[in-house]
Amino acid sequence: MSYDQIPFDASEFVDNPEPRCPCLLLLDTSGSMAGRPIEELNAGLQTFAGQLLSDGLAAKRVEVAVMSFGPVRLQTEFTTAAHFTAPVLRAEGATPMGAAITQGLELVETRKRIYREQGISYYRPWVFLITDGAPTDDWRPAAALVAEGEERKAFSFFAVGIEGADMNVLGQITSRQPLRLRGLDFAGLFTWLSSSMGSVSRSQTHEEVPLVNPATPQGWAVV
């Protein structure tokens, strides 16, 4: 699937010429997420949307896209936090993580091209993968794309494993150490993510922003 043909309204950049801070969420919605995990994930997305909206600058600068996998679906195209509505996800299917990563990175590159064509500056995109399992497709080509993109600073790729996730595979996909979610603390994860995106949006586009360590005893993650 190609995302080059996704329509966009150029007036969105005329009305809001602020630099953009894109954040792609790659979310595992395979059958094993049924029940409380998918419920907590959906609640976390609602928290994320609300907190970004409450930050005036982030609401104009942060853009969110949501891609689920199980099967791969583009739930929400890139849109500013001011217009982002959290999708309601349902659990079904397998875990085509490799395909989701590959299509997600293509979506990010397409969005960056649109920014350049419209004269909009942008921050390094964040790609945030959350999964509770192991890939059911060939993930190695996707891992190579992640490594190549990180090397040229095309994006920052983060991976979070829920209980049951194959942390060994996640460690081979991302150059950053993957983190394990503490229980089902999606609320803590998305609160941290919205705060982090807010900090990035208040910085200069070329600036490296120090992040709060999520793996403290009070944090949402364990190493």
N, C-alpha and C positions, 0 to 999 in steps of 0.2 A: 504493500500500500504506500502511495506517495502522498505527502502532506503539502506538496507545492501548490496544489490547486485549492487549498482551503481558502474560502473567501474572507476578506477582512475589509473593514470600513476605514478608509484612510482618515476620515474625520475624527476618529478616536485620537489620532496623534495631533490633529489641529486643535481639538478641544483640550487635550492634555499633553503638552510637549515635554513633560517631565521625563528624566532618564528612567529606564525600566530595569527592574530587578526580577528576572524570570525565575520561577520555581516550579519544576515539574515533579509531581508526586506519582511514583510508580507503585501501585498498591495491589498486593496479592489478594484476590477474591476467590481463590480456589475453594473447592468443597470443604476442605478441612477448616476453613475460617467460619463455617456455619455456627450459629448460636451466639454466645456472648462475645467472641472475638470480633465478628463483623458488626455487632451492635455497638461495641466500644469504639471501633474504628469509625463508624458513622458519627457517633457522638463527638469524637475527637475532631473530625472534619468540621463539624458545626462550631466547635470551640475555635478552631483555626480561623474560620471565616469571620467570626464575630470579633476576635481580637485584632485581626488585621484591619478590619473596618473601623475599629475604635482608634487606630493610630492614623491621624490625618495625612501625614506624609506617605506612610506605607500604603495607605489606601489608593494613592495616586501612582505610586512607583512600583509596588510589588505586583507582578502578574503571576497568576496561578493557572496551571493546567493539571488535569487529573487523568491518568491512564491506568486502567485496571487490567489485571490479567488473570484469566480463568473463565473464558478466553480473553484475548487482548481486545480492549475497547477503549476508545478515546471518549471519556466521560465528559470532559470539559476542555474546550480549547483555551489557549492562553487568553486571559482576560484580567483586567486590573482588579485588585482586591475590592475596590468600590463596587464592582459589578459581579463579583464572584458569588455564586450560590453553591454550597456544598452538595454534591450529588448524593443520592441514597444508593449505596452499593448493596449487592446481594451476592451471596457465596454460591459458586457453582464451578464445576469443571476441574481441569488439571492446572498445572503451574508452568505455562509457557514463558518463563522468565527471560530466556534469551531473546525471544521475539519481542517482548515488551521493551526490553532495554534498547534493542536495535531501532524499533519504531519510535521510541521516546527520544532517542538522540537525534533522529532525523527531524522530529517535530521541533526540537530545540534549535537545530541549525536553520530550519525554515524560518522560525521566528526571528532569529538574529539577522537573517538576510532581509527580512521585512523592516526591521529597525534601521538597518543601514540604508536601505532604499528610501526610507521616509525621513532620514536625517536625525534619527533618535539615538542618543547615546544609551549605553546599557552596561550593567554590572555583569560580572561573570555569573552565568546561570548556575543554579543549584538543581541537582537531580537527586531525589530522595526516594530510595527503594525500601519498601517494607514487605517482609515475607514471613510466612510461618512454615515453609517447607523447603524442598529441593527442586531445582528445575526439572521439568519433564521433557524439555527439548535440549538441543545442543546450545549450551551457554558460552562456549569458548570463543566463537567469533564476536559475540557481544562483549566479552571480557577484553578482547583485543581492542575493540573500539573505545572502551572506557579508558584503557591504558594510554592509547594514542591521544585521546581527547584531553586527558589530565596532563599529559606531557606538554601539550601545546597550550595549556591553560584555557581550553575552550569551554570548560564547565568544571564544577566541583561535584563529585559523586559521593553520596553517602549511602550506607546500607545498614538497615536495622533488622534484626531477626527476632521474631516472636518465638515463644516456646515451640520446639519442633523444627525450627529452621536449621538448615545445614550451614553452620557457621564456617566450616572449612571451604565450601564452595564460595560463600560470600567473600571470604578473605582472598580468594583467587580472582574475584570479579573486580574488587575495588582496591585501590592503592592505600586507602585509609583503613584503619582497623575497624571492622564492622562491630556494631554494638548490639547487645541483646536487651530487648525491652524488659523492664522490671515488671513482672506480672503482665497485666493488661493496661498499663498506665499510659494509654493513648492521650489522655487529657494532659499529662505532664509533658509528653513528647511534643504535642502540637502547641502547647503554651511556650515551650522552649523554641520551637521552630518559628512561631510568629514573632517572638521577641528577637530572635537572631535575624530574621528578615527585616524587622524594623530597624535594627542596628545597622545592617548593611545599607538600607535605603537612606539612612541619614549620613552616610560616609561619602567620600569621593569615589567615582567609578573605578579608579585604579587602586584604591586603598585596600589593604588587607585588614579585616576587622577581627579582633580577638573574640573568640566565642566562649560563653560560659560552659565549663565542663559538665556534661550531663551525667557523668558516671560517679558523682560524689555520693556519699551515703544517702543524701536527700534527693538525689536526682532520679530521672526516669530510666536510666540505662545502667547496665552492668557490663564490664569488659569480659 
